[in-house]
Amino acid sequence: MRLRVEFTTEPFDLEEAPAHAVAAREVIQKAQLDAVDVGPFGNTAEGGADAVLTAVAALLRDSLEAGATRVSLQVNVVREET
C-alpha cells in the first residue's frame, strides 16, 4: 500500500523557518520516501505504508521536541493505477 502524507507545523514564522519546521522537513527528506515536496506552508511526501508511518512518528516526535505547538497532518491511501 502507498500512502501520501501532508503536514504543517505551528507556530508559523514568515521571516524564517522555525526549528520545529526544519526538524519536520529533515525527517521527511531523510526518510525513504518518494515525491517529497517541501514548501513554506505545507509539505507532502509519498511512499510505502511502513516508510510513511515510520516517518510520521519521527516527524511528530522531532517537531514537538523542537517547539511545535501544533502539527496538522493528513494521511491518504494512494490508489494504484491498473
LINNOR-V587012 format. One record per residue. RES is the residue in three letters. SS is DSSP state (~ for helix, > for strand, _ for the rest). PSI is psi as a letter, one per 30 degrees, with the letter a starting at -180 (999 if undefined). NEAR is the number of other C-alpha atoms within 12 Angstrom. Layout:
# LINNOR-V587012
res: {RES RES}
ss: {SS SS}
psi: {PSI PSI}
near: {NEAR NEAR}
This chain:
# LINNOR-V587012
res: {MET ARG LEU ARG VAL GLU PHE THR THR GLU PRO PHE ASP LEU GLU GLU ALA PRO ALA HIS ALA VAL ALA ALA ARG GLU VAL ILE GLN LYS ALA GLN LEU ASP ALA VAL ASP VAL GLY PRO PHE GLY ASN THR ALA GLU GLY GLY ALA ASP ALA VAL LEU THR ALA VAL ALA ALA LEU LEU ARG ASP SER LEU GLU ALA GLY ALA THR ARG VAL SER LEU GLN VAL ASN VAL VAL ARG GLU GLU THR}
ss: {_ > > > > > > > > > _ _ _ _ _ _ _ _ ~ ~ ~ ~ ~ ~ ~ ~ ~ ~ ~ ~ _ _ _ > > > > > _ _ _ _ > > > > > > ~ ~ ~ ~ ~ ~ ~ ~ ~ ~ ~ ~ ~ ~ ~ ~ ~ _ _ _ _ > > > > > > > > > _ _ _ _}
psi: {k k l k k k l l l l l l j f e l k l e e e e e e e e e e f f l i l l h k j k l f g l k l l l a l e e e e e e e e e e e e e e e e f g g k f k j k l k k k k j k k k 999}
near: {17 23 28 32 36 31 33 34 35 28 22 22 16 11 7 13 22 24 23 30 39 30 27 42 36 23 30 38 25 19 26 21 27 21 21 25 20 23 18 21 21 23 31 32 39 34 30 26 23 18 26 36 30 22 36 37 21 24 38 32 22 25 33 26 19 24 22 27 20 21 29 25 23 20 23 21 19 17 13 10 6 3}
